[in-house]
Amino acid sequence: MKKFIAIMLSLLLVITWLGGCSSNQGTEAKKETLNLRFPTASTTGAVYPLGAALANLWNNNIEGINVSAEASNGGVQNLNLMADGDADISVAVTSIITEQRQGINAFEGRPYDGVRILTSLYANYNQVVVRKGIGFDSYRDIKGKTFAVGAPGSTMEVETKNHTLKAGLKYPDDFKAQFVGPTESLDLLRNKQIDGFFMMAGIPTAAVTEALATADAKILSIEEDIISTLQAEYPWYIRAVIPAGTYDGQDEDVVTTAIKIMLICDESVPEDVAYNLVKVMWENIDSLKATNKVVENMKLEDAAKDTAGIPLHPGAERYYKEKGVL
């Protein structure tokens, strides 16, 4: 009898131990972290610091995720990374997201329809920054100049090409193109190695601020006929104004074009995760505005507007319906 009791006690201990192991394994599984990769843009633009702030906000307020924000060449690269499975969250303007869905221009033969919108962010302004005193007074004066168009495959390069072609010029044959990003462009402008550069970003943005302060530069208005020609072919363009005083030394309004930039994610991001991403962002929008001037005019009621027909992520859609903005 004693032997039988001893055997039963041993079995009970084994069962308890196995149960504990199973429970611990379950707990460990629950604690597994979902890593989300977040390419943003150049470090000198407005998107990179916003991406870093968002990643920090999410990591501190949502359990079970780790968002890694990093610099990139901007929207085209971001979308290619997402299509290749190397990005989960990112930012891009509606124009190139549409082109990727259709598999045209920079995405020729490689259509991808997996992008989903988390929220509409703000208008991204095209800013043509040129040196003063060299006869660069209209966009068409780019002809014959040395001009930085953006890194290869970047949103800025796409924008430079679109505006140059609609100005009736050949791209890039009618000028000396430098395929570099904002940081390099700023250094080249300061050293008078280029005559100007194209910048697409929210306003104000650091590279333009520094150019006007340290490189004796100005921002050009884009001719009205170029704007109307762009709008006729690409309905996502809006005629926009950079108000006087946006930058130190900018004494007049600057007329230009702008496109809405979106915070996006891949369709594979779980619904609950996408829901929490937008929820935490909007519940902390005032703290984001305090450190990122580019989003100071963002409003919840505009979160699902100007999406150019690109679908919302179901998690974001659920949140906006709860808040009554859909």
LUMPA-741240 format. One record per residue (C-alpha): residue in one letter; x, y, z. Coordinates in steps of 0.001 Angstrom, whole numbers, padded with zeros to 6 digits, always signed. Layout:
N
aXYZ ...
//
This chain:
326
m+000000+000000+000000 k+002799+002402+000889 k+004484+001521-002411 f+001250+002282-004308 i+000867+005665-002549 a+004475+006540-003329 i+003939+005705-007013 m+000779+007820-007142 l+002516+010752-005485 s+005350+010491-007991 l+002885+010487-010873 l+001117+013497-009406 l+004384+015393-009153 v+005239+014567-012766 i+001793+015696-013977 t+002068+018923-011982 w+005537+019582-013392 l+004384+018939-016959 g+001403+021198-016442 g+003665+023923-015143 c+005933+023570-018142 s+002971+023769-020492 s+001677+026823-018661 n+005083+028497-018788 q+005384+027758-022496 g+001960+029282-023044 t+002982+032355-021083 e+006174+032632-023108 a+004144+032350-026332 k+001859+035126-025177 k+004883+037295-024443 e+006280+036872-027955 t+006861+040303-029491 l+005630+041327-032936 n+008423+043268-034637 l+007241+045943-037058 r+009700+047583-039455 f+009067+051267-040202 p+011139+052929-042972 t+010476+056673-043010 a+012518+059134-045139 s+015709+061199-045076 t+016917+062357-041669 t+016766+066005-042804 g+013068+065937-043659 a+009939+066151-041516 v+008940+062485-041849 y+011934+060925-040102 p+011465+062671-036714 l+007715+062061-036915 g+008334+058358-037559 a+010729+058159-034638 a+008190+059886-032360 l+005423+057519-033466 a+007592+054438-032925 n+008480+055633-029431 l+004828+056380-028660 w+003666+052953-029821 n+006432+051030-028089 n+005633+052732-024784 n+001871+052274-024989 i+001125+049023-026833 e+002148+045701-025312 g+003533+042957-027513 i+004958+045073-030345 n+008317+046580-031175 v+008338+049239-033896 s+011724+050031-035435 a+011796+053370-037262 e+014695+053913-039662 a+015807+056352-042353 s+015130+055606-046019 n+015119+057239-049452 g+011420+057942-049085 g+008147+056760-050532 v+009191+054739-053586 q+011758+052770-051615 n+009311+052392-048730 l+006679+050887-051006 n+009174+048557-052654 l+010278+047375-049208 m+006671+046727-048253 a+005981+044808-051460 d+009084+042669-050784 g+007988+041924-047212 d+010739+044074-045681 a+008499+046797-044199 d+005310+046640-042148 i+004509+050318-041500 s+005605+053296-043565 v+004695+056604-045170 a+004054+057538-048793 v+002083+060032-050828 t-001144+058956-052514 s+000317+059450-055998 i+002991+056781-055786 i+000789+054393-053806 t-001673+054606-056718 e+001132+054028-059221 q+002294+050975-057287 r-001231+049526-057258 q-001352+049994-061029 g+002200+048796-061660 i+003221+051908-063620 n+006163+054350-063770 a+008649+053464-060995 f+006688+050224-060411 e+006410+049159-064054 g+005523+045464-064228 r+005494+045101-060426 p+001984+045977-059244 y+001243+045512-055540 d-002122+046048-053910 g-001253+045151-050320 v-000927+048700-048951 r-003567+049781-046445 i-004034+053262-044952 l-003806+053863-041213 t-004423+057606-041389 s-004158+060611-043648 l-001331+062757-042295 y-000816+066144-043945 a-000063+067844-047242 n+003450+067279-048551 y+004610+070447-050313 n+006910+070540-053314 q+009643+073051-052529 v+012068+074258-055197 v+015089+075726-053425 v+017601+077696-055520 r+020553+080014-055070 k+019874+083724-055340 g+021468+085942-057973 i+022033+083326-060701 g+018982+083935-062903 f+016960+081091-061423 d+013602+082834-061075 s+011064+080370-062498 y+010855+076598-062676 r+011657+076632-066384 d+014992+078279-065534 i+016115+074807-064485 k+017214+074396-068099 g+020996+074351-068251 k+021374+074502-064468 t+022954+071985-062101 f+020062+070657-060062 a+019633+067952-057422 v+016555+065862-058197 g+016535+063523-055185 a+017987+060085-054558 p+017391+057520-057318 g+013930+056014-056967 s+012836+058510-054324 t+009527+060355-054240 m+011456+063589-054838 e+012933+062238-058051 v+009450+061292-059278 e+008202+064786-058412 t+011134+066522-060130 k+010528+064461-063261 n+006773+065182-063311 h+007238+068935-062885 t+010078+069129-065417 l+008122+067278-068102 k+005013+069418-067528 a+007235+072502-067901 g+007868+071313-071461 l+011463+070264-070786 k+013282+066992-071240 y+014098+065015-068116 p+016956+064884-067251 d+018597+065942-070517 d+017829+069673-070274 f+019863+070195-067107 k+022714+068672-065144 a+020983+066292-062775 q+022491+065284-059455 f+020786+062197-058035 v+021284+062866-054338 g+019028+063233-051311 p+018311+066307-049162 t+021383+066076-046914 e+023806+065922-049826 s+021788+068537-051735 l+022091+071003-048871 d+025859+070525-048633 l+026275+070933-052411 l+024150+074088-052410 r+026179+075628-049583 n+029354+074903-051526 k+027839+076339-054752 q+028288+073004-056500 i+024624+072948-057513 d+022173+075717-058395 g+019178+074263-056615 f+017337+071207-055394 f+013845+069764-055243 m+012386+068940-051836 m+009053+067322-051043 a+008073+067528-047387 g+005723+069022-044859 i+006337+072614-043906 p+008533+073806-042396 t+011263+071248-043016 a+014844+071323-041774 a+016694+071147-045102 v+014849+074176-046489 t+015237+076105-043233 e+019003+075525-043323 a+019292+076335-047030 l+017634+079724-046587 a+019704+080454-043491 t+023123+079269-044642 a+023234+079055-048451 d+021770+082411-049588 a+018829+080545-051090 k+015169+081191-051845 i+012053+079126-052631 l+010584+079433-056121 s+006905+079587-056955 i+005878+077095-059634 e+004179+078563-062695 e+000383+078313-062756 d+000314+076614-066168 i+002629+073865-064898 i+000313+073322-061922 s-002847+073148-064061 t-001176+070778-066539 l-000131+068494-063692 q-003651+068523-062234 a-005190+067640-065597 e-003212+064393-065740 y-002723+063629-062050 p-005829+064443-059964 w-003987+063979-056654 y-002146+067295-057048 i-003484+070337-055257 r-002486+073952-055794 a-000917+074942-052495 v+000573+078018-050892 i+003518+078131-048505 p+002552+081200-046456 a+005001+084058-046114 g+006978+083701-042904 t+006926+079910-042909 y+010710+080187-043159 d+012978+082969-041934 g+013739+085207-044878 q+010652+084100-046839 d+008792+087390-047190 e+006195+086364-049786 d+003728+083531-050303 v+005092+080731-052489 v+002683+079026-054894 t+003408+075353-055454 t+001890+071880-055602 a+001192+069451-052798 i+000049+065858-052332 k-001409+064206-049245 i+000951+061893-047395 m-000396+058781-045689 l+000648+056644-042754 i+000312+053145-044182 c+000817+049520-043279 d+000856+046207-045059 e-002392+044245-045226 s-000707+041481-043195 v-000611+043612-040029 p-003214+042073-037639 e-006460+044003-037261 d-006091+044491-033507 v-002556+045816-033951 a-003630+048336-036623 y-006538+049383-034402 n-004193+050049-031478 l-001704+051922-033667 v-004275+054497-034762 k-005973+054596-031357 v-002750+055371-029477 m-001670+057890-032110 w-004918+059869-031989 e-005204+059663-028203 n-001741+061249-027997 i-001968+063621-030956 d-001343+066697-028793 s+002024+065353-027638 l+002968+064613-031254 k+001979+068132-032295 a+004109+069593-029505 t+007277+068067-030968 n+006402+067763-034686 k+005116+071009-036151 v+004338+069284-039440 v+001246+067618-037905 e-000055+070629-035999 n-003117+070932-038252 m-004093+067259-038197 k-007702+066571-037170 l-009401+063258-036438 e-012295+064117-038760 d-009804+064274-041658 a-008152+060922-040889 a-009949+059003-043642 k-010132+061824-046222 d-008209+062363-049482 t-007209+058701-049684 a-007431+058561-053514 g-009433+055340-053323 i-006720+053460-051428 p-008400+051175-048854 l-008182+051691-045121 h-006838+048871-042975 p-009807+047110-041295 g-008346+047931-037869 a-008164+051633-038695 e-011635+051524-040216 r-013019+049993-036999 y-011500+052775-034906 y-012830+055566-037132 k-016313+054063-037113 e-016190+053948-033312 k-015218+057635-033267 g-017960+058573-035711 v-015730+059889-038488 l-016750+057150-040936 
//
